[in-house]
Amino acid sequence: MTEFGALSVLPPVLALGLAIKTRQVYVSLFVGIWLGWTIMSGWNPIVGFAQSVEALVGVFADRGQTLILLLTALIGALLTFTQYSGGTRGFMEWVSRRGFATTPRAAGVMAWLIGFVIFVEANIGVFVSGPVSRPLFDRLRVSREKLAYILDSTAAAKATILPVNSWGAYIIGLIAAQEIENPLRTMVMAIPMNLYALLAIGFALAVVVTQWDIGPMRRAERRVRDEGKILRDGARPLVSSDVLMLEPKPDVPARAINMILPVLAIIVSVLIALIMTGDGNMMNGDGSLSVFWAVAVALLLAGVSYGAQRIMTLGEVTDMFMRGVGGMVPIMVLLMLAFVMGDTCRALGTGPFVAGAAEAGVPRGVIPAALFLVGAATSFSTGTSWGTWAIMFPVAMPMVEVIGLPTGLVIGAVLGGGIFGDHCSPISDSTIISSMAAGTDHIDHVRTQLPYALMAAAVTVAAYLVLGFTL
């Protein structure tokens, strides 16, 4: 394997810098991908371009990535179904009548609770909470950027502190690969030391309850509250307004059940599918496949229900399905680019280089904080927590015996570092999906949540320094 050293860091750094500077995330990602393959082709830009295109086509050779793209399309159809049927409006009226979410604070708490309580998969809470909460946030003049932050903070973070999902199964597998006895118990014991995940979830709740708005988030909240602008001028939501702002069919009664039924169908179907694909063990289930089938079941159930109520004809069901799928094309393209950027970084060896650069010469007490920081840099630059953990666990776990660090502390630092990038990297699928579910501009979401993520990271580093020198 060719060693590219520091050059391996250039593509993700260029993509991230261009995306934040220009707000043109599609172009920025492709430029980063092109640079990566140009480096690997001996600096031949034409061959690099051809290989970049080939890598994009190769996304569909990966079953998991293809399932996520198809799932994204189905989510678009579900959004149009629930809006055109009057279900979304009915749910808003139902919530308002019962006083569940009549204030910005209450709406925020509801979004946080839905995202946190639905633990069976990292992103399923986002898919449920986003469409349910977004109309309430718009009505109560709360920015979509804040909704995206809440969704993102309760996505991957919660999945690493609950072993009963595919994330937990993956982490347990990584721990077992290090020849540690009883990996499930080890993961559970490490939960209190997974400080970044706990702080990310806690920060989001604190922001909601105290209305603690800082920096870009404060400007976003003022824009909505004082000017009535749901999005900033020039913003480009990942999902078409034809999907997010669809008016109900004329003369259709607004019934909350037409939104609640598909959502419940997703939750129940995910649980059943995880058990079935895991041969009776939910933790071994196929998360992507389970969520895909759950949304497909919800769409089928919704279509049959709307037909039985004479709300939508077969032709209207087909039209709304295609309209929803079409509205998701931008995010599907963005996900493809994010997948290929991850593949490019793996081919370049970006992760191992970043991890190895900080491995030597670190004092014992600093190691937990260093593991977190290296993991955070790796996951932020590659956009993947799972890939980061695969790199970091073999590096970190020998330190338990050689240096005498507590096992839970080391595991918590590694997990938290991976979650940081998954939480706030512009090329992370969790960040992209949160932007989609909230209906906000992707870079606006990254800008507004980054100060909170950095504060949580700073507290995490300080805590690991204390623990590293005292435990």
Sine and cosine of phi, psi and omega as CSV:
sin_phi,cos_phi,sin_psi,cos_psi,sin_omega,cos_omega
0.00,0.00,0.74,-0.67,0.01,-1.00
-0.95,0.33,0.69,-0.72,0.04,-1.00
-0.99,-0.11,0.87,-0.50,-0.04,-1.00
-0.98,-0.20,-0.16,0.99,0.09,-1.00
0.82,0.57,-0.72,-0.70,-0.06,-1.00
-0.89,0.45,-0.41,0.91,0.03,-1.00
-0.88,0.47,-0.44,0.90,-0.04,-1.00
-0.91,0.41,-0.34,0.94,-0.03,-1.00
-1.00,0.09,-0.36,0.93,-0.12,-0.99
-0.87,0.48,-0.72,0.69,-0.05,-1.00
-0.86,0.52,-0.78,0.63,0.01,-1.00
-0.91,0.40,-0.58,0.81,0.02,-1.00
-0.91,0.42,-0.68,0.73,0.03,-1.00
-0.89,0.46,-0.71,0.71,-0.01,-1.00
-0.88,0.47,-0.71,0.71,0.00,-1.00
-0.90,0.43,-0.72,0.70,-0.01,-1.00
-0.89,0.46,-0.71,0.70,0.01,-1.00
-0.90,0.43,-0.65,0.76,-0.03,-1.00
-0.89,0.45,-0.70,0.72,-0.02,-1.00
-0.95,0.32,-0.59,0.81,-0.04,-1.00
-0.97,0.25,-0.71,0.70,-0.13,-0.99
-0.99,-0.16,-0.28,0.96,-0.11,-0.99
0.91,0.42,0.14,0.99,0.04,-1.00
-0.99,-0.12,0.98,0.19,-0.18,-0.98
-0.94,0.35,-0.55,0.84,0.00,-1.00
-0.90,0.43,-0.78,0.63,-0.01,-1.00
-0.89,0.46,-0.67,0.74,-0.04,-1.00
-0.88,0.48,-0.70,0.72,0.01,-1.00
-0.90,0.44,-0.68,0.73,-0.02,-1.00
-0.92,0.40,-0.61,0.80,0.05,-1.00
-0.88,0.47,-0.68,0.74,0.04,-1.00
-0.89,0.46,-0.68,0.73,0.03,-1.00
-0.88,0.47,-0.72,0.69,0.00,-1.00
-0.86,0.51,-0.67,0.74,0.02,-1.00
-0.89,0.46,-0.67,0.74,-0.01,-1.00
-0.86,0.50,-0.74,0.67,-0.02,-1.00
-0.96,0.28,-0.45,0.90,0.10,-1.00
-0.91,0.41,-0.66,0.75,0.06,-1.00
-0.87,0.49,-0.70,0.71,-0.06,-1.00
-0.95,0.30,-0.30,0.95,0.01,-1.00
-0.99,-0.13,0.32,0.95,0.01,-1.00
0.97,0.24,0.55,0.83,0.03,-1.00
0.91,0.42,0.50,0.87,0.11,-0.99
-1.00,-0.06,0.96,-0.29,-0.10,-0.99
-0.92,0.40,-0.50,0.87,-0.01,-1.00
-0.95,0.31,-0.72,0.69,0.05,-1.00
-0.90,0.44,-0.63,0.78,0.04,-1.00
-0.86,0.50,-0.66,0.75,0.03,-1.00
-0.90,0.43,-0.72,0.70,-0.01,-1.00
-0.88,0.47,-0.66,0.75,0.00,-1.00
-0.94,0.33,-0.51,0.86,0.07,-1.00
-0.90,0.44,-0.71,0.71,0.03,-1.00
-0.90,0.44,-0.66,0.75,0.03,-1.00
-0.88,0.48,-0.62,0.79,0.02,-1.00
-0.91,0.41,-0.60,0.80,0.05,-1.00
-0.90,0.44,-0.68,0.73,0.04,-1.00
-0.90,0.44,-0.58,0.82,-0.04,-1.00
-0.93,0.38,-0.21,0.98,0.05,-1.00
-0.83,0.56,-0.61,0.79,-0.08,-1.00
-0.97,0.22,-0.11,0.99,0.11,-0.99
-0.99,0.15,-0.25,0.97,0.03,-1.00
-1.00,-0.08,0.88,-0.48,-0.07,-1.00
-0.87,0.50,-0.71,0.70,-0.04,-1.00
-0.89,0.45,-0.68,0.73,0.01,-1.00
-0.92,0.39,-0.64,0.77,0.03,-1.00
-0.90,0.45,-0.65,0.76,0.04,-1.00
-0.88,0.48,-0.65,0.76,0.01,-1.00
-0.90,0.43,-0.65,0.76,0.02,-1.00
-0.90,0.43,-0.69,0.72,0.03,-1.00
-0.91,0.41,-0.63,0.78,0.05,-1.00
-0.87,0.49,-0.67,0.74,0.03,-1.00
-0.86,0.51,-0.67,0.74,0.03,-1.00
-0.89,0.46,-0.68,0.73,0.00,-1.00
-0.91,0.41,-0.59,0.81,0.04,-1.00
-0.87,0.49,-0.64,0.77,0.05,-1.00
-0.87,0.50,-0.67,0.74,0.03,-1.00
-0.90,0.43,-0.64,0.77,0.00,-1.00
-0.90,0.43,-0.60,0.80,0.03,-1.00
-0.89,0.46,-0.70,0.71,0.01,-1.00
-0.93,0.36,-0.60,0.80,0.03,-1.00
-0.86,0.52,-0.80,0.60,-0.10,-0.99
-0.93,0.37,-0.47,0.88,0.03,-1.00
-0.98,0.18,-0.75,0.67,-0.07,-1.00
-0.91,0.41,-0.49,0.87,-0.01,-1.00
-0.98,0.21,-0.15,0.99,-0.07,-1.00
1.00,0.07,0.07,1.00,-0.03,-1.00
-0.92,0.38,-0.66,0.75,-0.01,-1.00
-0.89,0.45,-0.74,0.68,0.01,-1.00
-0.89,0.45,-0.66,0.75,0.01,-1.00
-0.88,0.47,-0.64,0.77,0.02,-1.00
-0.91,0.41,-0.68,0.74,0.03,-1.00
-0.86,0.51,-0.71,0.71,0.00,-1.00
-0.92,0.40,-0.61,0.79,0.00,-1.00
-0.90,0.43,-0.71,0.70,0.02,-1.00
-0.90,0.44,-0.67,0.75,-0.03,-1.00
-0.91,0.42,-0.66,0.75,-0.02,-1.00
-0.89,0.45,-0.55,0.84,-0.05,-1.00
-1.00,-0.06,0.00,1.00,0.09,-1.00
0.94,0.35,0.38,0.92,-0.01,-1.00
-0.95,0.32,-0.63,0.78,-0.09,-1.00
-0.59,-0.81,0.95,0.31,-0.03,-1.00
-0.97,-0.22,-0.04,1.00,0.03,-1.00
-0.77,-0.63,0.38,-0.93,0.04,-1.00
-0.83,0.56,-0.63,0.78,-0.01,-1.00
-0.90,0.43,-0.71,0.70,-0.02,-1.00
-0.90,0.43,-0.64,0.76,0.03,-1.00
-0.89,0.45,-0.65,0.76,0.02,-1.00
-0.91,0.42,-0.67,0.74,0.03,-1.00
-0.90,0.44,-0.65,0.76,0.02,-1.00
-0.88,0.47,-0.71,0.70,0.02,-1.00
-0.88,0.48,-0.66,0.75,0.00,-1.00
-0.91,0.42,-0.69,0.72,-0.03,-1.00
-0.90,0.44,-0.70,0.71,0.00,-1.00
-0.88,0.48,-0.72,0.69,-0.02,-1.00
-0.89,0.46,-0.58,0.82,-0.05,-1.00
-0.99,0.13,-0.65,0.76,-0.11,-0.99
-0.94,0.35,-0.57,0.82,0.00,-1.00
-0.99,0.15,1.00,-0.07,-0.20,-0.98
-0.97,-0.23,-0.05,1.00,-0.17,-0.99
-0.91,0.40,-0.34,0.94,0.04,-1.00
-0.38,-0.92,0.50,-0.86,-0.12,-0.99
-0.85,0.53,-0.71,0.71,-0.15,-0.99
-0.99,-0.13,-0.16,0.99,-0.04,-1.00
-0.92,0.39,-0.57,0.82,0.08,-1.00
-0.89,0.46,-0.58,0.81,0.05,-1.00
-0.91,0.41,-0.71,0.71,-0.01,-1.00
-0.89,0.45,-0.52,0.85,0.01,-1.00
-0.99,0.11,-0.77,0.64,-0.10,-0.99
-0.92,0.39,-0.59,0.80,-0.04,-1.00
-0.86,0.51,-0.86,0.50,0.00,-1.00
-0.89,0.46,-0.54,0.84,0.01,-1.00
-0.94,0.33,-0.67,0.74,-0.13,-0.99
-1.00,0.05,-0.52,0.85,-0.13,-0.99
-0.83,0.56,-0.73,0.68,0.02,-1.00
-0.87,0.49,-0.58,0.81,0.03,-1.00
-0.93,0.37,-0.65,0.76,0.04,-1.00
-0.88,0.47,-0.68,0.73,0.01,-1.00
-0.89,0.45,-0.68,0.73,-0.04,-1.00
-0.92,0.39,-0.61,0.79,-0.05,-1.00
-1.00,0.00,0.10,0.99,0.03,-1.00
0.86,0.50,0.79,0.61,0.15,-0.99
-0.92,-0.39,0.69,-0.72,-0.12,-0.99
-0.91,0.42,0.54,-0.84,0.09,-1.00
-0.93,0.38,-0.43,0.90,0.08,-1.00
-0.88,0.47,-0.62,0.79,0.02,-1.00
-0.93,0.36,-0.63,0.78,0.05,-1.00
-0.88,0.47,-0.70,0.71,0.01,-1.00
-0.87,0.50,-0.64,0.77,0.02,-1.00
-0.90,0.44,-0.69,0.72,0.02,-1.00
-0.88,0.47,-0.71,0.70,-0.01,-1.00
-0.89,0.46,-0.72,0.70,-0.05,-1.00
-0.92,0.40,-0.57,0.82,-0.04,-1.00
-0.96,0.28,-0.33,0.94,0.00,-1.00
-0.94,-0.35,0.33,0.94,0.00,-1.00
-1.00,-0.08,-1.00,-0.04,-0.07,-1.00
-0.91,0.41,-0.54,0.84,-0.07,-1.00
-0.86,0.52,-0.72,0.69,-0.03,-1.00
-0.93,0.36,-0.49,0.87,-0.04,-1.00
-0.91,0.41,-0.38,0.92,-0.03,-1.00
-1.00,-0.02,-0.13,0.99,0.03,-1.00
-0.94,-0.34,0.11,0.99,0.05,-1.00
-0.76,-0.65,0.91,-0.41,-0.09,-1.00
-0.96,0.26,-0.16,0.99,-0.11,-0.99
-1.00,-0.01,0.85,0.53,0.12,-0.99
-0.34,-0.94,0.05,-1.00,-0.07,-1.00
-0.92,0.39,-0.49,0.87,0.05,-1.00
-0.90,0.43,-0.71,0.70,0.03,-1.00
-0.87,0.49,-0.66,0.75,0.01,-1.00
-0.89,0.45,-0.63,0.78,0.00,-1.00
-0.91,0.41,-0.70,0.71,0.00,-1.00
-0.90,0.44,-0.68,0.73,0.03,-1.00
-0.86,0.51,-0.64,0.76,0.03,-1.00
-0.89,0.45,-0.65,0.76,0.03,-1.00
-0.91,0.41,-0.63,0.77,0.03,-1.00
-0.92,0.39,-0.68,0.73,0.01,-1.00
-0.88,0.47,-0.56,0.83,-0.01,-1.00
-0.91,0.42,-0.31,0.95,0.04,-1.00
-1.00,-0.03,0.24,0.97,0.06,-1.00
0.87,0.50,0.67,0.74,0.06,-1.00
-0.99,-0.16,0.77,-0.63,0.00,-1.00
-0.94,0.35,0.60,-0.80,0.02,-1.00
0.78,0.62,0.92,0.39,-0.04,-1.00
-0.89,0.45,-0.51,0.86,0.02,-1.00
-0.90,0.43,-0.73,0.68,0.03,-1.00
-0.89,0.47,-0.62,0.79,0.02,-1.00
-0.89,0.46,-0.68,0.74,0.03,-1.00
-0.90,0.44,-0.70,0.72,-0.01,-1.00
-0.89,0.46,-0.66,0.75,0.01,-1.00
-0.91,0.41,-0.41,0.91,-0.02,-1.00
-1.00,0.09,-0.18,0.98,-0.07,-1.00
-0.83,0.56,-0.72,0.70,0.01,-1.00
-0.89,0.46,-0.35,0.94,0.01,-1.00
-1.00,-0.06,-0.05,1.00,0.05,-1.00
-0.99,0.13,0.92,0.39,-0.24,-0.97
-0.91,0.41,-0.64,0.77,-0.05,-1.00
-0.91,0.41,-0.67,0.74,0.01,-1.00
-0.88,0.48,-0.71,0.71,0.00,-1.00
-0.91,0.43,-0.66,0.75,-0.01,-1.00
-0.94,0.35,-0.61,0.79,0.02,-1.00
-0.88,0.48,-0.70,0.71,0.03,-1.00
-0.91,0.42,-0.71,0.71,-0.01,-1.00
-0.92,0.40,-0.64,0.77,0.04,-1.00
-0.87,0.49,-0.68,0.73,-0.02,-1.00
-0.88,0.48,-0.69,0.72,0.03,-1.00
-0.91,0.42,-0.66,0.75,0.01,-1.00
-0.89,0.45,-0.65,0.76,0.03,-1.00
-0.88,0.47,-0.66,0.75,-0.01,-1.00
-0.92,0.39,-0.75,0.66,-0.11,-0.99
-0.94,0.34,-0.66,0.75,-0.07,-1.00
-1.00,-0.06,-0.12,0.99,-0.09,-1.00
0.83,0.55,0.69,0.73,-0.06,-1.00
-0.99,0.11,1.00,-0.08,-0.05,-1.00
-0.95,-0.32,0.80,-0.60,-0.02,-1.00
-0.76,-0.65,0.45,-0.89,0.13,-0.99
0.80,0.60,-0.76,-0.65,-0.03,-1.00
-0.86,0.51,-0.53,0.85,0.02,-1.00
-0.92,0.39,-0.62,0.78,0.04,-1.00
-0.89,0.46,-0.67,0.74,0.02,-1.00
-0.91,0.42,-0.63,0.78,0.02,-1.00
-0.90,0.43,-0.67,0.74,0.01,-1.00
-0.92,0.40,-0.63,0.77,0.05,-1.00
-0.90,0.43,-0.63,0.78,0.01,-1.00
-0.86,0.51,-0.71,0.71,-0.02,-1.00
-0.95,0.31,-0.72,0.70,-0.08,-1.00
-0.93,0.36,-0.71,0.71,-0.12,-0.99
-1.00,-0.01,-0.53,0.85,-0.07,-1.00
-0.95,-0.32,-0.21,0.98,-0.01,-1.00
0.96,0.29,0.33,0.95,-0.02,-1.00
-1.00,-0.10,0.93,-0.37,0.00,-1.00
-0.89,0.45,-0.61,0.80,0.05,-1.00
-0.82,-0.57,0.45,-0.89,0.04,-1.00
-0.93,0.36,0.37,-0.93,0.07,-1.00
-0.88,0.48,0.78,-0.62,0.00,-1.00
1.00,0.04,-0.02,1.00,0.01,-1.00
-0.92,0.40,0.50,-0.86,-0.01,-1.00
-0.80,-0.60,1.00,0.01,0.03,-1.00
-0.86,0.50,0.53,-0.85,-0.01,-1.00
-0.92,0.40,-0.45,0.89,-0.04,-1.00
-0.95,-0.31,0.68,-0.73,-0.02,-1.00
-0.86,0.51,0.57,-0.82,0.05,-1.00
-0.89,0.45,-0.37,0.93,0.06,-1.00
-0.90,0.43,-0.38,0.93,0.03,-1.00
-1.00,-0.08,-0.68,0.73,-0.10,-0.99
-0.99,0.16,-0.46,0.89,-0.12,-0.99
-0.88,-0.48,0.56,0.83,-0.05,-1.00
-0.97,0.26,0.78,-0.62,0.04,-1.00
-0.98,0.22,0.56,-0.83,0.05,-1.00
-0.89,0.45,0.39,-0.92,0.06,-1.00
-0.87,0.49,0.71,-0.70,-0.02,-1.00
-0.83,0.57,0.64,-0.77,0.09,-1.00
0.92,0.39,0.30,0.95,0.05,-1.00
-1.00,-0.08,0.76,-0.64,0.03,-1.00
-0.91,0.43,0.65,-0.76,0.00,-1.00
-0.99,0.14,0.96,-0.26,-0.03,-1.00
-0.88,-0.47,0.84,-0.54,-0.02,-1.00
-0.88,0.48,-0.52,0.85,-0.06,-1.00
-0.87,0.50,-0.47,0.88,-0.02,-1.00
-0.96,0.29,-0.16,0.99,0.17,-0.98
-0.96,-0.29,-0.62,0.78,-0.05,-1.00
-0.91,0.41,-0.64,0.77,-0.04,-1.00
-0.86,0.50,-0.76,0.65,0.04,-1.00
-0.89,0.47,-0.61,0.79,0.00,-1.00
-0.90,0.43,-0.72,0.70,0.04,-1.00
-0.89,0.46,-0.60,0.80,0.02,-1.00
-0.88,0.47,-0.63,0.78,0.03,-1.00
-0.89,0.45,-0.74,0.67,-0.06,-1.00
-0.88,0.47,-0.75,0.66,-0.02,-1.00
-0.91,0.41,-0.69,0.73,-0.05,-1.00
-0.91,0.40,-0.59,0.81,0.04,-1.00
-0.88,0.47,-0.72,0.70,0.00,-1.00
-0.87,0.49,-0.72,0.70,-0.01,-1.00
-0.90,0.43,-0.71,0.71,-0.04,-1.00
-0.91,0.42,-0.62,0.79,0.03,-1.00
-0.89,0.45,-0.64,0.76,0.02,-1.00
-0.92,0.39,-0.68,0.74,-0.04,-1.00
-0.92,0.38,-0.71,0.70,-0.03,-1.00
-0.96,0.27,-0.27,0.96,0.04,-1.00
-0.98,-0.17,0.25,0.97,0.00,-1.00
0.80,0.60,0.70,0.72,0.05,-1.00
1.00,-0.10,-0.22,0.98,0.01,-1.00
-0.93,-0.36,0.94,-0.34,-0.07,-1.00
-0.86,0.50,-0.54,0.84,-0.03,-1.00
-0.92,0.38,-0.38,0.92,0.01,-1.00
-1.00,-0.09,0.07,1.00,-0.06,-1.00
-0.94,0.35,0.35,-0.94,0.03,-1.00
-1.00,0.06,0.97,-0.24,-0.10,-1.00
-0.88,0.47,-0.75,0.66,-0.04,-1.00
-0.89,0.45,-0.72,0.69,-0.01,-1.00
-0.91,0.42,-0.63,0.77,-0.02,-1.00
-0.90,0.44,-0.71,0.71,0.01,-1.00
-0.92,0.40,-0.62,0.78,0.02,-1.00
-0.86,0.52,-0.76,0.65,-0.01,-1.00
-0.92,0.39,-0.55,0.83,0.02,-1.00
-0.90,0.44,-0.70,0.72,0.02,-1.00
-0.93,0.37,-0.61,0.80,0.05,-1.00
-0.88,0.47,-0.69,0.73,0.05,-1.00
-0.88,0.47,-0.68,0.74,0.01,-1.00
-0.88,0.47,-0.64,0.76,0.03,-1.00
-0.90,0.43,-0.70,0.71,0.01,-1.00
-0.89,0.46,-0.72,0.70,0.00,-1.00
-0.89,0.46,-0.67,0.75,0.01,-1.00
-0.90,0.44,-0.72,0.70,-0.01,-1.00
-0.87,0.49,-0.70,0.72,0.02,-1.00
-0.91,0.42,-0.67,0.74,-0.01,-1.00
-0.90,0.44,-0.70,0.72,-0.01,-1.00
-0.92,0.40,-0.58,0.82,0.06,-1.00
-0.92,0.39,-0.67,0.74,0.00,-1.00
-0.90,0.43,-0.53,0.85,0.04,-1.00
-0.99,0.11,-0.02,1.00,-0.06,-1.00
0.86,0.51,0.56,0.83,0.06,-1.00
-1.00,0.09,-0.67,0.74,-0.05,-1.00
-0.74,-0.68,0.67,-0.74,0.11,-0.99
-0.99,0.14,0.17,-0.99,0.03,-1.00
-0.86,0.51,-0.63,0.78,0.03,-1.00
-0.90,0.43,-0.64,0.77,0.01,-1.00
-0.94,0.35,-0.60,0.80,0.06,-1.00
-0.87,0.49,-0.71,0.70,0.02,-1.00
-0.89,0.45,-0.70,0.71,-0.01,-1.00
-0.89,0.46,-0.68,0.73,-0.01,-1.00
-0.93,0.37,-0.57,0.82,0.05,-1.00
-0.88,0.48,-0.77,0.64,-0.03,-1.00
-0.92,0.39,-0.57,0.82,0.02,-1.00
-0.91,0.41,-0.66,0.75,0.02,-1.00
-0.92,0.39,-0.69,0.72,0.02,-1.00
-0.88,0.47,-0.69,0.72,-0.01,-1.00
-0.88,0.47,-0.58,0.81,-0.01,-1.00
-0.94,0.34,-0.25,0.97,-0.02,-1.00
-0.99,-0.11,0.02,1.00,-0.03,-1.00
-0.84,0.55,-0.69,0.72,0.00,-1.00
-0.84,0.55,-0.71,0.71,-0.02,-1.00
-0.95,0.31,-0.51,0.86,0.06,-1.00
-0.90,0.43,-0.64,0.77,0.05,-1.00
-0.91,0.42,-0.67,0.74,-0.01,-1.00
-0.90,0.43,-0.66,0.75,0.05,-1.00
-0.89,0.45,-0.65,0.76,0.05,-1.00
-0.85,0.53,-0.72,0.69,0.01,-1.00
-0.89,0.45,-0.64,0.77,0.02,-1.00
-0.90,0.43,-0.66,0.75,0.04,-1.00
-0.87,0.49,-0.72,0.69,-0.05,-1.00
-0.93,0.38,-0.57,0.82,0.07,-1.00
-0.88,0.48,-0.67,0.75,0.06,-1.00
-0.88,0.47,-0.68,0.73,0.04,-1.00
-0.89,0.46,-0.64,0.77,0.00,-1.00
-0.90,0.44,-0.69,0.72,0.02,-1.00
-0.90,0.45,-0.62,0.78,0.03,-1.00
-0.91,0.42,-0.65,0.76,0.01,-1.00
-0.91,0.41,-0.56,0.83,0.01,-1.00
-0.98,0.19,-0.35,0.94,-0.07,-1.00
0.98,0.18,0.54,0.84,-0.04,-1.00
-0.87,0.49,-0.74,0.67,-0.06,-1.00
-0.87,0.49,-0.80,0.60,0.02,-1.00
-0.86,0.51,-0.57,0.82,0.01,-1.00
-0.91,0.41,-0.72,0.70,-0.01,-1.00
-0.89,0.45,-0.67,0.74,0.00,-1.00
-0.92,0.40,-0.69,0.73,-0.04,-1.00
-0.94,0.35,-0.46,0.89,-0.05,-1.00
-0.89,0.45,-0.46,0.89,-0.06,-1.00
-0.93,-0.37,0.22,0.98,-0.13,-0.99
-0.98,0.20,-0.59,0.81,-0.16,-0.99
-1.00,-0.04,0.51,-0.86,0.18,-0.98
0.94,0.35,0.50,0.86,0.00,-1.00
-0.97,-0.25,0.80,-0.60,0.03,-1.00
-0.86,0.51,0.47,-0.88,-0.07,-1.00
-0.80,0.60,-0.75,0.66,-0.07,-1.00
-0.91,0.41,-0.36,0.93,-0.03,-1.00
-1.00,0.01,-0.26,0.97,-0.14,-0.99
-0.85,0.53,-0.73,0.69,0.02,-1.00
-0.84,0.54,-0.70,0.72,0.03,-1.00
-0.91,0.42,-0.63,0.77,0.01,-1.00
-0.91,0.41,-0.65,0.76,0.04,-1.00
-0.87,0.49,-0.68,0.73,0.03,-1.00
-0.89,0.46,-0.73,0.69,-0.06,-1.00
-0.91,0.41,-0.66,0.75,0.04,-1.00
-0.91,0.42,-0.68,0.73,0.05,-1.00
-0.89,0.46,-0.64,0.77,0.01,-1.00
-0.90,0.43,-0.69,0.73,0.02,-1.00
-0.90,0.43,-0.66,0.75,0.00,-1.00
-0.91,0.42,-0.75,0.66,-0.05,-1.00
-0.93,0.36,-0.56,0.83,0.02,-1.00
-0.93,0.37,-0.62,0.78,-0.05,-1.00
-0.98,0.18,-0.44,0.90,-0.01,-1.00
-0.97,-0.23,-0.32,0.95,0.02,-1.00
0.98,0.22,0.25,0.97,-0.03,-1.00
-0.71,-0.70,0.79,-0.62,0.09,-1.00
-0.99,0.15,-0.66,0.75,-0.04,-1.00
-0.88,0.48,-0.69,0.72,0.04,-1.00
-0.90,0.43,-0.62,0.78,0.03,-1.00
-0.89,0.46,-0.70,0.71,0.01,-1.00
-0.90,0.44,-0.63,0.78,0.01,-1.00
-0.88,0.48,-0.53,0.85,0.04,-1.00
-0.98,0.18,-0.69,0.72,-0.19,-0.98
-0.99,0.17,-0.55,0.83,-0.05,-1.00
-0.86,0.51,-0.73,0.68,0.03,-1.00
-0.90,0.43,-0.45,0.89,0.04,-1.00
-0.97,0.24,-0.66,0.75,-0.17,-0.98
-1.00,0.09,-0.64,0.77,-0.18,-0.98
-0.90,0.43,-0.55,0.84,0.07,-1.00
-0.87,0.49,-0.38,0.93,0.00,-1.00
-0.93,0.38,-0.36,0.93,0.01,-1.00
-0.87,0.49,-0.74,0.67,-0.04,-1.00
-1.00,0.08,-0.67,0.74,-0.10,-1.00
-0.93,0.37,-0.69,0.72,-0.08,-1.00
-0.98,-0.21,-0.34,0.94,0.05,-1.00
1.00,0.03,0.43,0.90,0.05,-1.00
-0.98,0.19,0.53,-0.85,0.06,-1.00
-0.88,0.48,0.67,-0.74,-0.05,-1.00
-0.86,0.51,-0.73,0.68,-0.04,-1.00
-0.88,0.48,-0.60,0.80,-0.01,-1.00
-0.91,0.41,-0.69,0.73,0.00,-1.00
-0.91,0.41,-0.73,0.68,-0.01,-1.00
-0.89,0.45,-0.69,0.73,0.01,-1.00
-0.87,0.49,-0.65,0.76,0.01,-1.00
-0.91,0.40,-0.66,0.75,0.01,-1.00
-0.91,0.40,-0.72,0.70,0.00,-1.00
-0.89,0.46,-0.70,0.72,-0.02,-1.00
-0.89,0.45,-0.63,0.78,0.04,-1.00
-0.88,0.47,-0.66,0.75,0.04,-1.00
-0.91,0.42,-0.62,0.78,-0.02,-1.00
-0.93,0.38,-0.55,0.83,-0.02,-1.00
-0.82,0.58,-0.76,0.64,-0.01,-1.00
-0.93,0.38,-0.64,0.77,0.04,-1.00
-0.88,0.47,-0.53,0.85,-0.04,-1.00
-0.97,0.26,-0.64,0.77,-0.20,-0.98
-0.72,-0.69,0.05,1.00,0.06,-1.00
-0.96,0.30,0.69,-0.72,0.03,-1.00
-0.89,0.46,-0.34,0.94,-0.03,-1.00
-0.97,-0.24,0.22,0.98,0.08,-1.00
-0.99,0.12,0.67,-0.74,0.00,-1.00
-0.91,0.42,-0.54,0.84,0.04,-1.00
-0.90,0.43,-0.65,0.76,0.02,-1.00
-0.92,0.40,-0.67,0.74,0.00,-1.00
-0.90,0.44,-0.72,0.70,-0.03,-1.00
-0.91,0.42,-0.59,0.81,0.05,-1.00
-0.90,0.43,-0.66,0.75,0.08,-1.00
-0.88,0.48,-0.66,0.75,0.00,-1.00
-0.90,0.44,-0.76,0.65,-0.07,-1.00
-0.90,0.43,-0.52,0.85,0.01,-1.00
-1.00,0.09,-0.26,0.96,-0.01,-1.00
0.94,0.33,0.63,0.78,-0.04,-1.00
-0.87,-0.48,0.24,-0.97,0.11,-0.99
-0.91,0.42,0.73,-0.68,-0.13,-0.99
-0.90,0.43,-0.73,0.69,-0.02,-1.00
-0.93,0.36,-0.54,0.84,0.10,-1.00
-0.88,0.48,-0.63,0.77,0.05,-1.00
-0.89,0.45,-0.72,0.69,-0.01,-1.00
-0.88,0.47,-0.71,0.71,-0.04,-1.00
-0.90,0.44,-0.67,0.75,-0.09,-1.00
-0.97,0.23,-0.50,0.87,-0.04,-1.00
-1.00,-0.02,-0.34,0.94,-0.08,-1.00
-0.86,0.51,-0.66,0.76,0.03,-1.00
-0.85,0.52,-0.65,0.76,0.03,-1.00
-0.92,0.40,-0.68,0.74,0.00,-1.00
-0.89,0.45,-0.65,0.76,0.00,-1.00
-0.92,0.39,-0.60,0.80,0.05,-1.00
-0.91,0.43,-0.69,0.73,0.05,-1.00
-0.89,0.47,-0.63,0.78,0.03,-1.00
-0.91,0.41,-0.64,0.77,0.00,-1.00
-0.90,0.44,-0.68,0.73,0.05,-1.00
-0.90,0.44,-0.63,0.78,0.02,-1.00
-0.88,0.47,-0.72,0.70,0.01,-1.00
-0.88,0.48,-0.71,0.70,0.00,-1.00
-0.87,0.49,-0.68,0.73,0.00,-1.00
-0.91,0.42,-0.66,0.75,0.01,-1.00
-0.92,0.40,-0.56,0.83,0.07,-1.00
-0.89,0.45,-0.69,0.73,0.03,-1.00
-0.90,0.45,-0.75,0.66,-0.02,-1.00
-0.90,0.43,-0.61,0.80,-0.02,-1.00
-0.89,0.47,-0.55,0.84,-0.03,-1.00
-1.00,-0.07,-0.16,0.99,-0.06,-1.00
-0.93,-0.37,-0.43,0.90,-0.03,-1.00
-1.00,0.00,0.00,0.00,0.00,0.00
